[in-house]
Amino acid sequence: EVQLQASGGGLVQPGRPLRLSCEASGFTFDDHAIGWFRQAPGKEREGLSCINNANGDTAYADSVKGRFTISRDYARNIVYLQMSRLEPEDTGVYYCAGGSPSTIWSMLTTATSYDYWGQGTQVTVSS
């Protein structure tokens, strides 16, 4: 059974960091891409970052470039999203997704590029 478990969300003050984790099981981690998406209240789901575990390629949305970093732990089948200088606009439910690698642009922007989804973790940035 394929499972993606997103965790690490919470309430954080503006400017502070937070690290999200996406633990994968049930599929070959090294052959898949993992993407992070955000669903803010009243907005469409937005692709934030992705990593192609097959070759290490990464991509970031302009809204998070320079503030968020995606990384992987092959030994533990975990992909991290390290978020820094958080802003109230970063508030939302964060989802990780897994799927077969395609173009980096598709993996970054297109939710339908992914076959598997985690349950989401809430991030609230507020003072």
SULVEN-V358364 format. One record per residue. RES is the residue in three letters. BURIAL is # if it has 24 or more other C-alpha atoms within 12 Angstrom, else .. Layout:
res=RES burial=BURIAL
res=RES burial=BURIAL
This chain:
res=GLU burial=.
res=VAL burial=.
res=GLN burial=#
res=LEU burial=#
res=GLN burial=#
res=ALA burial=#
res=SER burial=#
res=GLY burial=#
res=GLY burial=#
res=GLY burial=.
res=LEU burial=.
res=VAL burial=#
res=GLN burial=.
res=PRO burial=.
res=GLY burial=.
res=ARG burial=.
res=PRO burial=#
res=LEU burial=#
res=ARG burial=#
res=LEU burial=#
res=SER burial=#
res=CYS burial=#
res=GLU burial=#
res=ALA burial=#
res=SER burial=#
res=GLY burial=.
res=PHE burial=.
res=THR burial=.
res=PHE burial=#
res=ASP burial=#
res=ASP burial=.
res=HIS burial=#
res=ALA burial=#
res=ILE burial=#
res=GLY burial=#
res=TRP burial=#
res=PHE burial=#
res=ARG burial=#
res=GLN burial=#
res=ALA burial=#
res=PRO burial=.
res=GLY burial=.
res=LYS burial=.
res=GLU burial=.
res=ARG burial=.
res=GLU burial=#
res=GLY burial=#
res=LEU burial=#
res=SER burial=#
res=CYS burial=#
res=ILE burial=#
res=ASN burial=#
res=ASN burial=#
res=ALA burial=.
res=ASN burial=.
res=GLY burial=.
res=ASP burial=#
res=THR burial=#
res=ALA burial=#
res=TYR burial=#
res=ALA burial=#
res=ASP burial=.
res=SER burial=.
res=VAL burial=#
res=LYS burial=.
res=GLY burial=.
res=ARG burial=#
res=PHE burial=#
res=THR burial=#
res=ILE burial=#
res=SER burial=#
res=ARG burial=#
res=ASP burial=.
res=TYR burial=.
res=ALA burial=.
res=ARG burial=.
res=ASN burial=#
res=ILE burial=#
res=VAL burial=#
res=TYR burial=#
res=LEU burial=#
res=GLN burial=#
res=MET burial=#
res=SER burial=#
res=ARG burial=#
res=LEU burial=#
res=GLU burial=#
res=PRO burial=.
res=GLU burial=.
res=ASP burial=#
res=THR burial=#
res=GLY burial=#
res=VAL burial=#
res=TYR burial=#
res=TYR burial=#
res=CYS burial=#
res=ALA burial=#
res=GLY burial=#
res=GLY burial=#
res=SER burial=#
res=PRO burial=#
res=SER burial=#
res=THR burial=.
res=ILE burial=#
res=TRP burial=.
res=SER burial=#
res=MET burial=#
res=LEU burial=#
res=THR burial=#
res=THR burial=#
res=ALA burial=#
res=THR burial=.
res=SER burial=#
res=TYR burial=#
res=ASP burial=.
res=TYR burial=#
res=TRP burial=#
res=GLY burial=#
res=GLN burial=.
res=GLY burial=#
res=THR burial=#
res=GLN burial=#
res=VAL burial=#
res=THR burial=#
res=VAL burial=#
res=SER burial=.
res=SER burial=.
